[in-house]
Amino acid sequence: MTALQARMATSKSGADFSASVMTIEIGPAHPAMHGIVRLTTQLDGELIVGMEPEIGYLHRGFEKESENSKWIQVIPYTDRLNYVSPLLCNIGYSMAVEKLYGIEAPRRAEFTRVIMGEISRITDHLTCLGAAAMEIGAFTFFLWFIKAREYLYELVEEMTGARLTTNWTRFGGNSMDLPDGFLSDLADRLSKLEGIMEECDKLLTRNKIFIDRVKDVGTISKEDALSYGFSGPMLRACGIPFDVRRADAYSVYDELDFEIPVGSTGDCFDRFLVRMEEIRQSTSIIKQAADKMPEGPFMTDERMLHYPDKKDVYGNIEGLIDHFKMVMEGHHPPAGEIYMPTEGGNGEMGFYLVSDGSGDPVRVRMRPPCFNFVQAMPLMTVGHYVADIVPIFGSVNMIGGELDR
Amino acid sequence: MSESIKSDEMNADREAGKLTALLKQKFPNDVLDFHAHRSDETVVIERDSLDSVCRFLRDDSRCAFEIMLDITAVDGLEMNMKPRFEMVYHFKSLTHASRIRLKVPLEEDDCRIASISPIWKSADWYERECFDMFGIIFEGHPDLRRILMYEEFEGHPLRKDYPIDKQQPLMELKEIEERHTYGREL
């Protein structure tokens, strides 16, 4: 705030100060705005004196649409929430419905989910860091990170058949088991990723030009971060080691060994470092999960949760009836309400579901982690210069699909 | 599922957790109901006590809920819920690694509730969203406007009586001065 205070002190009177304020709208369709969001910025010279984010440009009515669908039909919608880590949204929603049922997926399914979820987290962080670095001039870094992301997207494609619209999980398991040779492909891709990470680390982490743009920019204090409901890398960059994977130990994360990187000052540079370290930690989690991958089913055998095998559908009357009822009526989670927190790419992605037992969702609510970050944009930007909006907004990692739902 | 398992589950749901017991002791007249379905501690409270309960949750060392995670509402029109609306708040405590859910029933013809944005900043936008989607008025909110929909939008889309296929006219883009209220305090 020092630059702002200095400017206010030098201006002769309050009236004089406000007369020189100019309003500039950044976005909604601006290359640095990552999705579509408008930042109405008030500038005094190049100094930001006021900012107001305006969101909702990508509102598709996820919640309304979900509440007018069957439970299973919501899974493809969750792909479109955080579209750089769609698998994490799939997993979050499926685990929420499983909690509503009071069941757990088989261990093999959980380990596969951990692998795919962490791959998604890495693609999320790679996209965020790559784009943020490109916007402040590090174009090579962006290309290399997108190359690394491409290696991982190929794995996602191998597993799910799609790069983005994965629609992969089901209630009580996954739609597919690991394809043949997946784990060796995985090891190969991870070693390539590690190579790229090492190169990019050398390229940027101690680069003076880069550090000058991000150090002490967009700082947010611990207290403000908590009050604004921050979570994920943004909160950890402030020095608070809150990670839902550890704090709520869902899935099989308690059997895997990983560190929670934290920053100290909560500026853009800390967020960069935290995300870089999280990519390395996720790589290690994937390796451990691949080593521990148990044999067994990848889908629960609970009746009326999964579609019966085709040999049962055509072979016996129970299978046929189950199949018919699944197709015609869908899932019937028992009446109740649950909140399932999971660690998304951006922070705590929680699903709040209400069921009345009738087979139609009453309420499907997703807590969007980057909602809070965009809300705190004025706090992080006022007092900085207009050029700082770009690294700050880059570090926020706003994902329109998740923000506006 | 056999009946005995079902009733065991029901009993577990009815067991008051530590936080529930604390709230019941502190606000004996305001706690209307509680449950712990799937071990999510849930306390239903009286509307007027929301502010004091929230302050207690944040400031008391036995609670220490630093993060207000989420605010949403449930429209119980199709479930014939009485009263029709229910506010749902989720909190997270890092100190005690605990979570709690507060629920506040709201009458349809009096959808008003105190804003908790003075207590947690994150409530500001969540309350705007809840106002936008459900038409619930948050008293004491500094800037209660629509957030995801546009100003001219009529109705509240997440209410169950709002038809999913209803169309509304496109709006002309307004001039910059009309779009924003710049008189607001920065």
Interface residues (C-beta under 8 A of the other chain):
Chain A: T23 E25 T40 Q42 V49 G50 E52 I55 G56 H59 G61 E63 K64 E65 E67 N68 K99 L100 G102 D224 L226 S227 Y228 G229 S231 I240 F242 A247 G336 E337 I338 Y339 P341 E348 G350 Y352 V354 D356 V362 R363 R365 R367 F371 N372 Q375 A376 V382 D404 R405
Chain B: E9 H37 R38 D40 T42 E66 I67 M68 L69 D70 T72 V74 D75 G76 E78 M79 V88 H90 K92 L94 A97 R99 R101 W120 K121 S122 D124 W125 Y126 E129 M133 R146 I147 L148 M149 Y150 P157 L158 Y162 I164 I176 R179 H180 Y182 L186
